[in-house]
């Protein structure tokens, strides 16, 4: 019969076995935005992120990354030529990968959040796909707030 410590370790392993993969973050199906992207997919991503340890993936920490994405989005949206504005900012947008990796090293976020950003940014090619990423992130933030406050 497993002792209390073994049961806790088993529970921790089971809760961390759920991982974000590329399908969870796929923006499109057959060339169109997945109708579930901002709803069930976003909620599933938030659920996975909320299962991290207490001090990891805090709403505040993830909000900092969302705010940075939102700042880029607003700069692009207010530009006359959105795709040119995106191209100018693209290197800085892609730098989010290194920033989340740094946060992972400091145990502020987990591998699932790193994968969420990485898989999302791999799909960002222009201003329109960046907008899709921003909206997905926004939806995840909404669901995450509810899940982290439980």
Buried (B, 14 or more C-beta within 10 A) or exposed (E): EEEEEEEEEEEEEEEBEEEBEEEBBBBEEEEEBBEEBBEEBBBBBBBBBBBBEEEBBBBEBBBEBBEBBBEBBEBBEEBEEBBEBBEEBBEEBEEBBEBBEEBBEEEBBBBBBBBBBBBBBEBBEEBEBBBBBBBBBBBBBBBBBEBBEE
